[in-house]
Amino acid sequence: MIPSRLRVVGIFAAAALVASACSSAGASQTPSGSASAAASIVATVPSDQLIKAGTLTVCSDTSYPPQESLDSSNKAVGSDIDLATELAARLGLTLSVKSTTFDSIIPALQGGSCDIIISAQTITAERQAAVDMIPYFAAGQSFVVLKGNPENIKTIDDLCGKTVAAEKGTIEADHVGGTGSGYDATNSLNANCKAKGKSDINLKVFDADTNALAALQATTVSAHFTDEPVAGYEVANGSGKFEEVSAMTLERGAEGISVPKTKTGLEDAVKTSLLSMINDGSYTQILTKWGVQSGAVAASDVNATPAPAASASASAS
């Protein structure tokens, strides 16, 4: 089960806002090295398509374990970070990670703060209009509740009239109110509530996904709406405080590595590197290390033209 961090960004945000969104404190420099220990260089990136010579600079919202987060040493870790490290190694580059808030991550890329984005971004039509996206993972949208499910949330209808937490700019936040990512007044969760004659879901958004989970623990919300891998991680690492409503996983879709539309040489090289990882098994090894192997994609998925998510109905899958 695995949805993507369908986070929607303000594509036309001012450059000044982009600069402030990148956290230097959260940045980490990872030396070139591969998960497979001896990966050879499989492609090279044109020098004029990197913001810093010899370095693959990646924007990532490092508040989203197990795909990307910061450890106790403020170093970026997670399945996406390990994938990025391996991608860089196979391009003969050193990896640098810039911690960037999710709702400003595409403007950061467009403003030249980084070369690519690897940050659990679900592929949507809106994002594809702004950047090119290489499919690399698949995930759905899930609900986390307190252990024992005290509010007896079993279907989407049970959320109507309740308060739900989500990270700002995510597809989950859009899915509730119909505010983007392919969701509108006809296919949002609140549209479902209206059709049933029920009250809207009260959405509370937070700058970090971890803060949304904290609101659930504090009982100020009834559920946390997040990507499937994240939901599983929260339950597994929540000391028995949480559980996932497994029957309510919605809309599994592809996540993509975002690349500026003008940098086709960079895009081709990243895709070649990813395909080599899939073909030799190192890709699956990395996902298995983090327990998210159910979101693995095949080489044919990487090469396919990705269909945007958010086209399905709001019913549970």
C-alpha positions as CSV (number, residue, x, y, z in Angstrom):
1,M,0.0,0.0,0.0
2,I,1.6,3.2,-0.9
3,P,0.4,6.6,-2.0
4,S,2.4,9.6,-3.0
5,R,2.9,12.8,-1.2
6,L,0.6,14.6,-3.5
7,R,1.7,17.9,-2.4
8,V,0.8,20.9,-4.5
9,V,3.0,23.9,-4.8
10,G,2.4,27.5,-5.5
11,I,4.2,27.4,-8.8
12,F,4.4,31.2,-9.2
13,A,5.7,32.0,-5.7
14,A,8.1,34.8,-5.5
15,A,11.8,34.1,-5.7
16,A,12.4,35.7,-2.3
17,L,10.0,33.2,-0.7
18,V,11.8,30.4,-2.4
19,A,15.1,31.4,-0.9
20,S,13.7,31.5,2.6
21,A,12.0,28.1,2.1
22,C,15.4,26.3,1.8
23,S,16.8,25.5,5.2
24,S,20.5,25.6,5.4
25,A,20.4,24.0,8.9
26,G,18.5,21.0,7.5
27,A,20.9,20.6,4.6
28,S,23.2,17.6,4.5
29,Q,26.2,16.8,2.3
30,T,26.5,13.1,1.5
31,P,29.8,11.8,-0.1
32,S,29.5,10.0,-3.3
33,G,29.0,6.3,-2.7
34,S,26.6,3.6,-3.7
35,A,24.3,1.2,-1.9
36,S,25.6,-1.5,-4.0
37,A,29.2,-0.6,-2.9
38,A,30.7,-0.5,-6.4
39,A,28.2,1.1,-8.8
40,S,29.9,2.3,-12.0
41,I,29.1,5.6,-13.7
42,V,26.3,4.9,-16.2
43,A,25.6,8.4,-17.5
44,T,27.0,11.9,-17.2
45,V,25.1,15.2,-16.8
46,P,26.0,18.2,-19.0
47,S,28.1,20.6,-16.8
48,D,25.8,23.5,-17.7
49,Q,22.8,21.7,-16.3
50,L,24.1,21.4,-12.7
51,I,23.9,24.4,-10.3
52,K,27.2,23.2,-8.7
53,A,29.9,21.3,-10.6
54,G,30.4,17.8,-9.4
55,T,27.3,17.8,-7.2
56,L,23.8,16.6,-7.6
57,T,21.8,19.1,-5.4
58,V,18.4,17.7,-4.4
59,C,15.5,19.5,-2.8
60,S,13.5,17.4,-0.3
61,D,11.0,18.1,2.4
62,T,12.8,16.2,5.2
63,S,9.8,15.9,7.5
64,Y,8.4,12.8,5.9
65,P,9.8,9.5,7.3
66,P,10.5,6.9,6.1
67,Q,11.1,8.5,2.7
68,E,12.9,11.7,3.9
69,S,13.7,13.0,7.4
70,L,16.5,14.4,9.5
71,D,18.3,12.2,12.1
72,S,19.6,13.3,15.5
73,S,22.7,14.7,13.7
74,N,20.5,16.8,11.4
75,K,21.5,14.6,8.5
76,A,19.0,13.7,5.8
77,V,18.0,10.0,5.8
78,G,15.3,7.8,4.3
79,S,14.5,5.7,1.3
80,D,14.4,8.7,-1.0
81,I,17.7,10.0,0.3
82,D,19.3,6.6,-0.2
83,L,17.9,6.5,-3.8
84,A,19.3,10.0,-4.4
85,T,22.7,9.0,-3.1
86,E,22.8,6.0,-5.4
87,L,21.6,8.1,-8.4
88,A,24.4,10.6,-7.7
89,A,27.0,7.9,-7.5
90,R,26.0,6.4,-10.8
91,L,26.3,9.9,-12.3
92,G,29.8,10.4,-10.8
93,L,28.5,13.1,-8.6
94,T,28.4,14.0,-4.9
95,L,24.9,14.4,-3.3
96,S,23.8,17.5,-1.5
97,V,20.3,17.6,0.1
98,K,18.5,20.9,0.7
99,S,15.7,20.6,3.2
100,T,12.8,22.5,1.6
101,T,9.3,23.0,2.8
102,F,6.9,21.0,0.5
103,D,4.6,23.8,-0.5
104,S,7.5,25.8,-1.9
105,I,9.6,22.9,-3.4
106,I,8.8,23.4,-7.1
107,P,9.4,27.1,-6.9
108,A,12.8,26.3,-5.3
109,L,13.6,24.0,-8.2
110,Q,12.5,26.6,-10.8
111,G,14.5,29.3,-9.0
112,G,17.7,27.4,-9.2
113,S,18.1,26.2,-5.6
114,C,18.5,22.6,-6.6
115,D,18.9,20.4,-9.6
116,I,16.1,17.9,-9.0
117,I,13.4,17.1,-6.4
118,I,13.1,13.7,-4.7
119,S,10.4,14.2,-2.1
120,A,7.5,11.7,-2.4
121,Q,5.8,14.0,-4.9
122,T,2.7,12.3,-6.5
123,I,2.5,12.9,-10.2
124,T,-0.3,15.3,-11.0
125,A,-1.3,17.3,-14.1
126,E,-0.6,20.6,-12.3
127,R,2.9,19.5,-11.4
128,Q,3.6,18.1,-14.9
129,A,2.7,21.5,-16.3
130,A,5.5,23.0,-14.2
131,V,8.2,20.3,-14.3
132,D,9.1,17.0,-15.9
133,M,8.5,14.0,-13.6
134,I,10.2,10.6,-13.7
135,P,8.2,7.9,-12.1
136,Y,10.2,6.1,-9.3
137,F,7.8,4.9,-6.7
138,A,4.0,4.3,-6.1
139,A,1.9,5.1,-3.1
140,G,-1.7,5.8,-1.9
141,Q,-3.3,8.0,0.7
142,S,-4.0,6.6,4.1
143,F,-5.6,7.6,7.4
144,V,-3.9,7.2,10.8
145,V,-6.0,7.2,14.0
146,L,-5.4,6.7,17.7
147,K,-4.9,3.0,18.8
148,G,-8.2,1.3,19.1
149,N,-9.8,3.8,16.7
150,P,-11.9,5.5,19.5
151,E,-14.0,7.5,17.0
152,N,-14.8,4.3,15.1
153,I,-13.7,5.7,11.7
154,K,-14.1,2.9,9.1
155,T,-15.3,4.7,6.0
156,I,-15.0,8.1,4.3
157,D,-18.5,8.9,5.5
158,D,-17.3,8.6,9.1
159,L,-15.0,11.5,8.6
160,C,-17.8,14.0,7.8
161,G,-18.1,16.5,10.5
162,K,-14.8,15.5,12.1
163,T,-11.4,17.3,12.1
164,V,-8.6,15.8,10.0
165,A,-5.0,16.9,9.9
166,A,-2.8,17.0,6.8
167,E,0.4,18.6,5.7
168,K,0.0,21.9,3.9
169,G,0.4,21.6,0.1
170,T,-0.2,17.8,-0.1
171,I,-2.5,16.0,-2.3
172,E,-4.3,14.8,0.9
173,A,-5.1,18.4,1.9
174,D,-6.4,19.0,-1.7
175,H,-8.4,15.8,-1.6
176,V,-10.4,16.9,1.4
177,G,-11.6,20.3,0.2
178,G,-11.1,20.0,-3.6
179,T,-8.5,22.7,-3.9
180,G,-6.2,21.4,-6.5
181,S,-4.2,18.3,-7.7
182,G,-7.2,17.3,-9.8
183,Y,-9.7,17.5,-7.0
184,D,-12.7,20.0,-7.1
185,A,-16.2,20.3,-5.9
186,T,-17.2,17.1,-7.7
187,N,-14.6,14.6,-6.5
188,S,-13.3,15.8,-3.1
189,L,-14.0,14.1,0.2
190,N,-16.2,17.0,1.2
191,A,-18.2,16.6,-2.0
192,N,-18.9,13.1,-0.8
193,C,-20.1,14.4,2.6
194,K,-22.4,16.9,0.9
195,A,-23.8,14.2,-1.3
196,K,-24.7,12.2,1.8
197,G,-26.3,15.2,3.5
198,K,-23.4,15.4,6.0
199,S,-21.3,18.2,7.4
200,D,-17.9,18.9,5.7
201,I,-14.7,17.6,7.1
202,N,-12.8,20.3,9.0
203,L,-9.3,20.3,7.6
204,K,-6.4,21.5,9.7
205,V,-3.1,21.9,7.8
206,F,0.4,21.9,9.2
207,D,3.8,23.0,7.8
208,A,5.3,19.6,8.6
209,D,3.7,16.1,8.5
210,T,5.2,15.3,11.9
211,N,3.2,18.2,13.3
212,A,0.0,16.8,11.9
213,L,0.7,13.5,13.6
214,A,1.4,15.4,16.9
215,A,-2.1,17.0,16.6
216,L,-3.6,13.5,16.4
217,Q,-1.6,12.4,19.5
218,A,-2.9,15.5,21.3
219,T,-6.5,14.5,20.3
220,T,-7.1,17.9,18.6
221,V,-7.9,16.1,15.4
222,S,-9.7,12.8,14.7
223,A,-7.4,11.5,12.0
224,H,-4.1,12.2,10.2
225,F,-4.4,12.0,6.4
226,T,-1.0,11.2,4.8
227,D,0.8,9.0,2.3
228,E,0.7,5.3,2.7
229,P,4.4,4.6,3.4
230,V,4.4,7.4,6.0
231,A,1.2,6.1,7.7
232,G,2.9,2.7,8.0
233,Y,6.0,4.2,9.5
234,E,4.0,6.2,12.0
235,V,2.2,3.2,13.2
236,A,5.3,1.0,13.3
237,N,7.3,3.7,15.2
238,G,4.5,5.1,17.3
239,S,5.1,3.0,20.5
240,G,1.6,1.5,20.1
241,K,-0.2,4.8,20.0
242,F,-1.6,4.7,16.5
243,E,-3.2,2.4,13.9
244,E,-3.9,2.7,10.2
245,V,-7.4,2.4,8.8
246,S,-6.4,-0.1,6.2
247,A,-9.8,-0.3,4.5
248,M,-9.6,3.4,3.7
249,T,-6.4,3.6,1.6
250,L,-7.2,5.8,-1.5
251,E,-5.9,6.3,-5.0
252,R,-2.6,4.6,-5.3
253,G,-0.5,6.7,-7.8
254,A,3.0,7.2,-9.1
255,E,5.5,9.5,-7.4
256,G,8.0,11.3,-9.5
257,I,11.5,12.8,-9.5
258,S,11.0,16.4,-10.7
259,V,13.4,17.9,-13.2
260,P,13.3,21.4,-14.8
261,K,11.7,21.2,-18.3
262,T,14.7,23.0,-19.8
263,K,17.2,20.4,-18.5
264,T,16.7,17.4,-20.8
265,G,20.2,16.2,-20.5
266,L,19.9,16.0,-16.7
267,E,16.6,14.3,-17.0
268,D,17.9,11.6,-19.4
269,A,20.9,11.0,-17.1
270,V,18.8,10.6,-14.0
271,K,16.4,8.2,-15.8
272,T,19.4,6.1,-17.0
273,S,20.8,5.9,-13.5
274,L,17.4,4.9,-12.0
275,L,16.9,2.2,-14.6
276,S,20.3,0.8,-14.0
277,M,19.5,0.6,-10.2
278,I,16.2,-1.3,-11.0
279,N,17.9,-3.7,-13.4
280,D,20.7,-4.7,-11.0
281,G,18.5,-4.9,-7.9
282,S,20.0,-2.1,-5.8
283,Y,16.7,-0.2,-6.1
284,T,14.8,-3.0,-4.5
285,Q,17.5,-3.4,-1.8
286,I,17.1,0.3,-0.8
287,L,13.3,0.1,-0.6
288,T,13.5,-3.1,1.4
289,K,15.9,-1.6,3.9
290,W,13.2,1.0,4.7
291,G,10.3,-1.3,4.6
292,V,8.6,0.4,1.6
293,Q,9.3,-2.3,-1.1
294,S,5.6,-2.6,-1.9
295,G,5.9,0.8,-3.6
296,A,8.5,-0.4,-6.1
297,V,8.0,0.3,-9.8
298,A,9.3,-1.5,-12.8
299,A,11.5,-0.3,-15.6
300,S,8.5,-0.1,-17.8
301,D,6.9,2.3,-15.4
302,V,9.9,4.6,-15.5
303,N,9.9,4.6,-19.3
304,A,6.1,5.1,-19.5
305,T,4.4,8.5,-19.8
306,P,3.0,8.9,-16.3
307,A,-0.7,9.4,-16.0
308,P,-1.5,12.1,-13.4
309,A,-3.1,10.9,-10.1
310,A,-6.3,12.3,-8.6
311,S,-8.5,11.0,-11.4
312,A,-10.2,8.3,-9.4
313,S,-13.3,8.7,-7.2
314,A,-13.0,9.3,-3.5
315,S,-14.2,5.8,-2.6
316,A,-12.0,3.5,-0.6
317,S,-9.9,1.1,-2.7
